[in-house]
Amino acid sequence: MSDCASFCLESYLSEKKIAVEQALARYLDNPKSHPAVIFEATRYSLFAGGKRIRPVLCIAAWEALGGGKKDDDIMPAACALEMIHSYSLVHDDLPAMDNDDLRRGVPTSHRVFGEDIAILAGDALLTLAFELLSRPDLMVGIDFARRLQVINIIAVAAGMNGLIGGQVLDLKSEGQKIGLTALKQMHGLKTGALIAAALKAGGILAGGDAAALEALACFGQRIGLSFQIADDLLNVEGDMALLGKNTGSDAKRGKATFPALLGCEESRNLASRLTEEAVAALAGFDRKADPLRKLAGFIIARKS
């Protein structure tokens, strides 16, 4: 890799997305080993599209710390993160939550399979993620202490002190007036925690030291918030055809969002500041971290 300016993010994202999706197809269990409908429902949501940002960040962090070329040492963790993210979207779309009919341009899981199977499909994806992380035949090049550390970090990020806790705050804040500190806390948990965990997991599996892991966590926390700001802005200003889902839903539900609190322009300014801080956190990294630097800018510039 020559330098950040000449690095082609589009090619990198395409290459990693293909690799992740090939691995997901391998890791998704044999459809004959369980009821056909649950296999269909889990596969439906897992392969419904998306940029695979969380697994790509995990892989990029692993590469930034010299993780090497052996994908088998990182891909199970990367895919587990995508499974957790997919499960969260299935449950987020349910009538009891956001009650969305479309996700990435196709009907949501509960619209296709019913609420009962959609709930179970989400549960299946979550448990499959930890089955994957703990399989003794995978990531054989990584010592067990590091693997256990990664499992713990991802579990915390997905649980009450992370994604689930943030989702609860999001639901309870509907129709309420909350300040910027509370809004950052909510989205730092709901969106930022799993993104930060993806980066830290990649760093741990690459054998990064404490300083490097702290830098990756700092980077992740900031791009996690900027990611959410971008999502909030797209819900206000985005193109429904590109997004593959309805816009304006946040305002209709009275959700606490950055544009609702700060306005669109100041939200964009905050996202830009967070991105600058994220890139600054990687100052001690060499050019192997260029994909991370470019991804930080991509997150706030995306249109879907």
HUDA-V170350 format. One record per residue. N is the residue number from 1. RES is the residue in one letter. PSI is psi in radians with two decimals (none if undefined). OMEGA is omega as a letter, one per 40 degrees, with the letter a starting at -180 (none if undefined). D_LAST is the distance of its C-alpha to the last C-alpha in Angstrom with 1 decimal. Layout:
# HUDA-V170350
n->N res->RES psi->PSI omega->OMEGA d_last->D_LAST
n->N res->RES psi->PSI omega->OMEGA d_last->D_LAST
This chain:
# HUDA-V170350
n->1 res->M psi->2.21 omega->a d_last->27.7
n->2 res->S psi->-1.13 omega->i d_last->29.0
n->3 res->D psi->2.97 omega->a d_last->27.1
n->4 res->C psi->-0.60 omega->a d_last->23.7
n->5 res->A psi->-0.64 omega->a d_last->23.6
n->6 res->S psi->-0.12 omega->i d_last->24.1
n->7 res->F psi->2.29 omega->a d_last->21.9
n->8 res->C psi->1.78 omega->a d_last->19.3
n->9 res->L psi->-0.67 omega->a d_last->16.1
n->10 res->E psi->-0.79 omega->i d_last->14.5
n->11 res->S psi->-0.71 omega->i d_last->17.7
n->12 res->Y psi->-0.84 omega->a d_last->17.9
n->13 res->L psi->-0.73 omega->i d_last->14.5
n->14 res->S psi->-0.80 omega->a d_last->15.5
n->15 res->E psi->-0.81 omega->a d_last->19.0
n->16 res->K psi->-0.64 omega->i d_last->18.2
n->17 res->K psi->-0.78 omega->i d_last->15.8
n->18 res->I psi->-0.79 omega->a d_last->18.6
n->19 res->A psi->-0.73 omega->i d_last->21.2
n->20 res->V psi->-0.78 omega->a d_last->19.5
n->21 res->E psi->-0.58 omega->i d_last->19.1
n->22 res->Q psi->-0.71 omega->i d_last->22.7
n->23 res->A psi->-0.72 omega->i d_last->23.9
n->24 res->L psi->-0.71 omega->i d_last->22.3
n->25 res->A psi->-0.63 omega->i d_last->24.0
n->26 res->R psi->-0.72 omega->a d_last->27.2
n->27 res->Y psi->-0.40 omega->i d_last->27.1
n->28 res->L psi->2.18 omega->a d_last->26.4
n->29 res->D psi->2.91 omega->i d_last->30.0
n->30 res->N psi->2.17 omega->a d_last->32.2
n->31 res->P psi->-0.30 omega->a d_last->31.5
n->32 res->K psi->-0.15 omega->a d_last->35.3
n->33 res->S psi->0.01 omega->a d_last->35.8
n->34 res->H psi->2.99 omega->a d_last->34.5
n->35 res->P psi->2.37 omega->a d_last->33.9
n->36 res->A psi->-0.66 omega->a d_last->31.8
n->37 res->V psi->-0.60 omega->a d_last->29.6
n->38 res->I psi->-0.59 omega->i d_last->28.4
n->39 res->F psi->-0.79 omega->a d_last->27.5
n->40 res->E psi->-0.73 omega->a d_last->25.6
n->41 res->A psi->-0.72 omega->i d_last->23.7
n->42 res->T psi->-0.74 omega->i d_last->22.8
n->43 res->R psi->-0.67 omega->i d_last->21.8
n->44 res->Y psi->-0.83 omega->a d_last->19.8
n->45 res->S psi->-0.63 omega->a d_last->17.5
n->46 res->L psi->-0.51 omega->a d_last->17.6
n->47 res->F psi->0.57 omega->a d_last->16.7
n->48 res->A psi->0.18 omega->i d_last->14.1
n->49 res->G psi->-2.88 omega->a d_last->11.4
n->50 res->G psi->2.79 omega->a d_last->9.1
n->51 res->K psi->-0.14 omega->a d_last->9.3
n->52 res->R psi->0.73 omega->a d_last->12.6
n->53 res->I psi->-0.76 omega->a d_last->12.1
n->54 res->R psi->-0.83 omega->i d_last->15.2
n->55 res->P psi->-0.61 omega->i d_last->17.5
n->56 res->V psi->-0.72 omega->i d_last->16.6
n->57 res->L psi->-0.70 omega->i d_last->17.5
n->58 res->C psi->-0.81 omega->i d_last->20.6
n->59 res->I psi->-0.73 omega->a d_last->21.7
n->60 res->A psi->-0.68 omega->i d_last->21.1
n->61 res->A psi->-0.72 omega->i d_last->23.2
n->62 res->W psi->-0.79 omega->i d_last->25.8
n->63 res->E psi->-0.65 omega->a d_last->26.0
n->64 res->A psi->-0.52 omega->i d_last->26.2
n->65 res->L psi->0.37 omega->i d_last->29.4
n->66 res->G psi->0.59 omega->a d_last->30.9
n->67 res->G psi->-0.27 omega->i d_last->30.0
n->68 res->G psi->-2.94 omega->a d_last->31.1
n->69 res->K psi->-0.01 omega->a d_last->30.1
n->70 res->K psi->1.66 omega->a d_last->31.0
n->71 res->D psi->-0.46 omega->a d_last->27.7
n->72 res->D psi->-0.35 omega->a d_last->29.8
n->73 res->D psi->-0.22 omega->a d_last->30.3
n->74 res->I psi->-0.49 omega->a d_last->26.6
n->75 res->M psi->-0.63 omega->i d_last->24.8
n->76 res->P psi->-0.72 omega->i d_last->26.1
n->77 res->A psi->-0.75 omega->i d_last->24.8
n->78 res->A psi->-0.77 omega->a d_last->21.4
n->79 res->C psi->-0.62 omega->i d_last->21.3
n->80 res->A psi->-0.70 omega->i d_last->22.8
n->81 res->L psi->-0.70 omega->i d_last->19.9
n->82 res->E psi->-0.63 omega->i d_last->17.4
n->83 res->M psi->-0.74 omega->i d_last->19.9
n->84 res->I psi->-0.77 omega->i d_last->20.1
n->85 res->H psi->-0.77 omega->a d_last->16.4
n->86 res->S psi->-0.73 omega->i d_last->16.4
n->87 res->Y psi->-0.73 omega->a d_last->19.5
n->88 res->S psi->-0.60 omega->i d_last->18.1
n->89 res->L psi->-0.71 omega->i d_last->15.3
n->90 res->V psi->-0.83 omega->a d_last->18.1
n->91 res->H psi->-0.62 omega->i d_last->20.3
n->92 res->D psi->-0.57 omega->a d_last->17.8
n->93 res->D psi->-0.22 omega->a d_last->17.3
n->94 res->L psi->2.67 omega->i d_last->21.1
n->95 res->P psi->-0.57 omega->i d_last->23.1
n->96 res->A psi->-0.23 omega->a d_last->24.8
n->97 res->M psi->-1.80 omega->a d_last->21.6
n->98 res->D psi->-0.23 omega->i d_last->18.6
n->99 res->N psi->0.95 omega->i d_last->19.8
n->100 res->D psi->2.49 omega->i d_last->16.5
n->101 res->D psi->-0.41 omega->a d_last->17.1
n->102 res->L psi->2.53 omega->i d_last->13.7
n->103 res->R psi->2.06 omega->i d_last->11.4
n->104 res->R psi->0.62 omega->i d_last->9.0
n->105 res->G psi->0.02 omega->i d_last->11.0
n->106 res->V psi->2.78 omega->i d_last->14.3
n->107 res->P psi->2.48 omega->i d_last->16.9
n->108 res->T psi->2.83 omega->a d_last->16.9
n->109 res->S psi->-0.77 omega->a d_last->19.7
n->110 res->H psi->-0.39 omega->i d_last->22.2
n->111 res->R psi->-0.46 omega->a d_last->21.9
n->112 res->V psi->-0.78 omega->a d_last->22.8
n->113 res->F psi->-0.13 omega->a d_last->25.3
n->114 res->G psi->2.73 omega->a d_last->26.4
n->115 res->E psi->-0.70 omega->a d_last->26.1
n->116 res->D psi->-0.85 omega->a d_last->28.8
n->117 res->I psi->-0.60 omega->i d_last->27.4
n->118 res->A psi->-0.76 omega->i d_last->23.9
n->119 res->I psi->-0.80 omega->a d_last->25.5
n->120 res->L psi->-0.58 omega->i d_last->27.5
n->121 res->A psi->-0.72 omega->i d_last->24.6
n->122 res->G psi->-0.79 omega->i d_last->22.9
n->123 res->D psi->-0.71 omega->a d_last->26.2
n->124 res->A psi->-0.72 omega->i d_last->26.8
n->125 res->L psi->-0.69 omega->i d_last->23.6
n->126 res->L psi->-0.83 omega->a d_last->24.6
n->127 res->T psi->-0.60 omega->i d_last->28.1
n->128 res->L psi->-0.60 omega->i d_last->27.3
n->129 res->A psi->-0.79 omega->a d_last->25.4
n->130 res->F psi->-0.46 omega->i d_last->28.7
n->131 res->E psi->-0.76 omega->a d_last->30.8
n->132 res->L psi->-0.79 omega->a d_last->28.9
n->133 res->L psi->-0.50 omega->a d_last->29.3
n->134 res->S psi->0.02 omega->a d_last->33.0
n->135 res->R psi->2.21 omega->a d_last->34.1
n->136 res->P psi->-0.30 omega->a d_last->37.1
n->137 res->D psi->0.00 omega->i d_last->36.6
n->138 res->L psi->2.77 omega->i d_last->33.2
n->139 res->M psi->0.75 omega->a d_last->32.7
n->140 res->V psi->-0.28 omega->i d_last->36.4
n->141 res->G psi->-0.01 omega->a d_last->36.2
n->142 res->I psi->2.33 omega->a d_last->35.2
n->143 res->D psi->2.72 omega->a d_last->38.0
n->144 res->F psi->-0.55 omega->a d_last->37.9
n->145 res->A psi->-0.75 omega->i d_last->37.9
n->146 res->R psi->-0.67 omega->i d_last->34.5
n->147 res->R psi->-0.74 omega->i d_last->33.1
n->148 res->L psi->-0.68 omega->i d_last->34.4
n->149 res->Q psi->-0.73 omega->i d_last->32.9
n->150 res->V psi->-0.75 omega->i d_last->29.4
n->151 res->I psi->-0.75 omega->a d_last->29.9
n->152 res->N psi->-0.80 omega->a d_last->31.0
n->153 res->I psi->-0.76 omega->a d_last->28.1
n->154 res->I psi->-0.68 omega->i d_last->25.5
n->155 res->A psi->-0.78 omega->i d_last->27.6
n->156 res->V psi->-0.77 omega->a d_last->27.8
n->157 res->A psi->-0.49 omega->a d_last->24.1
n->158 res->A psi->-0.18 omega->a d_last->23.5
n->159 res->G psi->-2.67 omega->a d_last->26.4
n->160 res->M psi->-0.46 omega->i d_last->27.9
n->161 res->N psi->0.29 omega->i d_last->27.7
n->162 res->G psi->-2.12 omega->a d_last->24.0
n->163 res->L psi->-0.86 omega->a d_last->21.2
n->164 res->I psi->-0.75 omega->i d_last->23.6
n->165 res->G psi->-0.73 omega->i d_last->25.3
n->166 res->G psi->-0.66 omega->i d_last->22.2
n->167 res->Q psi->-0.67 omega->i d_last->21.2
n->168 res->V psi->-0.82 omega->i d_last->24.8
n->169 res->L psi->-0.67 omega->i d_last->24.6
n->170 res->D psi->-0.82 omega->a d_last->21.4
n->171 res->L psi->-0.75 omega->a d_last->23.2
n->172 res->K psi->-0.30 omega->a d_last->26.4
n->173 res->S psi->-0.11 omega->a d_last->24.9
n->174 res->E psi->2.25 omega->a d_last->23.7
n->175 res->G psi->0.05 omega->a d_last->25.8
n->176 res->Q psi->2.73 omega->i d_last->27.2
n->177 res->K psi->2.06 omega->i d_last->27.4
n->178 res->I psi->2.72 omega->a d_last->26.6
n->179 res->G psi->3.09 omega->a d_last->26.8
n->180 res->L psi->-0.67 omega->a d_last->24.6
n->181 res->T psi->-0.80 omega->i d_last->26.4
n->182 res->A psi->-0.65 omega->i d_last->25.9
n->183 res->L psi->-0.75 omega->i d_last->22.2
n->184 res->K psi->-0.70 omega->i d_last->21.8
n->185 res->Q psi->-0.80 omega->a d_last->23.9
n->186 res->M psi->-0.88 omega->a d_last->22.0
n->187 res->H psi->-0.39 omega->i d_last->18.6
n->188 res->G psi->-0.54 omega->i d_last->20.5
n->189 res->L psi->-0.89 omega->a d_last->21.6
n->190 res->K psi->-0.75 omega->a d_last->18.8
n->191 res->T psi->-0.78 omega->a d_last->16.0
n->192 res->G psi->-0.57 omega->a d_last->18.0
n->193 res->A psi->-0.80 omega->a d_last->20.9
n->194 res->L psi->-0.59 omega->i d_last->19.4
n->195 res->I psi->-0.80 omega->i d_last->17.5
n->196 res->A psi->-0.68 omega->i d_last->20.9
n->197 res->A psi->-0.66 omega->i d_last->22.7
n->198 res->A psi->-0.78 omega->i d_last->20.7
n->199 res->L psi->-0.79 omega->a d_last->21.8
n->200 res->K psi->-0.65 omega->i d_last->25.3
n->201 res->A psi->-0.76 omega->i d_last->25.8
n->202 res->G psi->-0.70 omega->i d_last->25.1
n->203 res->G psi->-0.72 omega->i d_last->27.6
n->204 res->I psi->-0.79 omega->a d_last->30.2
n->205 res->L psi->-0.41 omega->i d_last->30.2
n->206 res->A psi->-0.11 omega->i d_last->30.7
n->207 res->G psi->0.46 omega->a d_last->33.7
n->208 res->G psi->2.61 omega->i d_last->32.4
n->209 res->D psi->3.09 omega->a d_last->34.8
n->210 res->A psi->-0.71 omega->a d_last->34.4
n->211 res->A psi->-0.74 omega->i d_last->33.5
n->212 res->A psi->-0.71 omega->i d_last->30.7
n->213 res->L psi->-0.65 omega->i d_last->29.3
n->214 res->E psi->-0.69 omega->i d_last->29.5
n->215 res->A psi->-0.72 omega->i d_last->27.6
n->216 res->L psi->-0.69 omega->i d_last->24.8
n->217 res->A psi->-0.73 omega->i d_last->24.8
n->218 res->C psi->-0.81 omega->i d_last->24.7
n->219 res->F psi->-0.82 omega->a d_last->21.8
n->220 res->G psi->-0.73 omega->i d_last->19.9
n->221 res->Q psi->-0.69 omega->a d_last->20.8
n->222 res->R psi->-0.73 omega->i d_last->19.5
n->223 res->I psi->-0.42 omega->i d_last->16.1
n->224 res->G psi->-0.76 omega->i d_last->15.8
n->225 res->L psi->-0.72 omega->i d_last->16.3
n->226 res->S psi->-0.59 omega->i d_last->14.1
n->227 res->F psi->-0.78 omega->a d_last->11.2
n->228 res->Q psi->-0.69 omega->i d_last->12.2
n->229 res->I psi->-0.75 omega->i d_last->12.7
n->230 res->A psi->-0.74 omega->i d_last->9.2
n->231 res->D psi->-0.79 omega->i d_last->8.2
n->232 res->D psi->-0.73 omega->i d_last->11.3
n->233 res->L psi->-0.69 omega->i d_last->10.5
n->234 res->L psi->-0.57 omega->i d_last->7.3
n->235 res->N psi->-0.43 omega->i d_last->9.8
n->236 res->V psi->-0.81 omega->a d_last->12.2
n->237 res->E psi->-0.12 omega->a d_last->10.9
n->238 res->G psi->2.86 omega->i d_last->7.5
n->239 res->D psi->2.07 omega->a d_last->8.0
n->240 res->M psi->-0.61 omega->a d_last->8.8
n->241 res->A psi->-0.65 omega->i d_last->9.2
n->242 res->L psi->-0.65 omega->a d_last->5.7
n->243 res->L psi->-0.56 omega->a d_last->4.7
n->244 res->G psi->0.35 omega->i d_last->8.0
n->245 res->K psi->2.91 omega->a d_last->9.7
n->246 res->N psi->2.54 omega->i d_last->11.8
n->247 res->T psi->2.90 omega->i d_last->11.3
n->248 res->G psi->0.01 omega->a d_last->14.3
n->249 res->S psi->-0.55 omega->a d_last->15.3
n->250 res->D psi->-0.79 omega->a d_last->15.9
n->251 res->A psi->-0.70 omega->a d_last->18.4
n->252 res->K psi->-0.63 omega->a d_last->20.0
n->253 res->R psi->-0.05 omega->a d_last->20.7
n->254 res->G psi->0.60 omega->a d_last->21.9
n->255 res->K psi->2.59 omega->i d_last->19.6
n->256 res->A psi->1.99 omega->a d_last->20.3
n->257 res->T psi->2.88 omega->i d_last->17.3
n->258 res->F psi->-0.79 omega->i d_last->17.4
n->259 res->P psi->-0.64 omega->i d_last->16.9
n->260 res->A psi->-0.62 omega->a d_last->19.6
n->261 res->L psi->-0.76 omega->a d_last->21.9
n->262 res->L psi->-0.30 omega->a d_last->21.4
n->263 res->G psi->2.80 omega->a d_last->19.8
n->264 res->C psi->-0.76 omega->a d_last->16.6
n->265 res->E psi->-0.82 omega->i d_last->18.5
n->266 res->E psi->-0.54 omega->i d_last->20.2
n->267 res->S psi->-0.75 omega->i d_last->17.1
n->268 res->R psi->-0.69 omega->i d_last->15.7
n->269 res->N psi->-0.74 omega->i d_last->19.1
n->270 res->L psi->-0.76 omega->i d_last->19.2
n->271 res->A psi->-0.69 omega->i d_last->16.0
n->272 res->S psi->-0.73 omega->i d_last->17.7
n->273 res->R psi->-0.73 omega->i d_last->20.9
n->274 res->L psi->-0.67 omega->i d_last->19.6
n->275 res->T psi->-0.74 omega->i d_last->18.0
n->276 res->E psi->-0.74 omega->i d_last->21.4
n->277 res->E psi->-0.65 omega->i d_last->23.3
n->278 res->A psi->-0.84 omega->i d_last->21.3
n->279 res->V psi->-0.66 omega->i d_last->22.2
n->280 res->A psi->-0.54 omega->i d_last->25.7
n->281 res->A psi->-0.34 omega->a d_last->26.1
n->282 res->L psi->0.28 omega->a d_last->26.0
n->283 res->A psi->-0.53 omega->a d_last->28.8
n->284 res->G psi->0.01 omega->a d_last->31.3
n->285 res->F psi->2.65 omega->i d_last->29.2
n->286 res->D psi->-2.87 omega->a d_last->29.9
n->287 res->R psi->-0.24 omega->i d_last->27.8
n->288 res->K psi->-0.28 omega->i d_last->26.8
n->289 res->A psi->0.09 omega->a d_last->24.3
n->290 res->D psi->-0.68 omega->i d_last->22.6
n->291 res->P psi->-0.69 omega->i d_last->19.6
n->292 res->L psi->-0.75 omega->i d_last->19.1
n->293 res->R psi->-0.75 omega->i d_last->19.6
n->294 res->K psi->-0.64 omega->i d_last->17.0
n->295 res->L psi->-0.57 omega->i d_last->14.5
n->296 res->A psi->-0.75 omega->i d_last->15.2
n->297 res->G psi->-0.63 omega->i d_last->14.1
n->298 res->F psi->-0.67 omega->a d_last->11.0
n->299 res->I psi->-0.70 omega->a d_last->9.8
n->300 res->I psi->-0.22 omega->a d_last->10.3
n->301 res->A psi->-0.15 omega->a d_last->9.3
n->302 res->R psi->2.72 omega->a d_last->5.7
n->303 res->K psi->0.02 omega->i d_last->3.8
n->304 res->S psi->none omega->none d_last->0.0
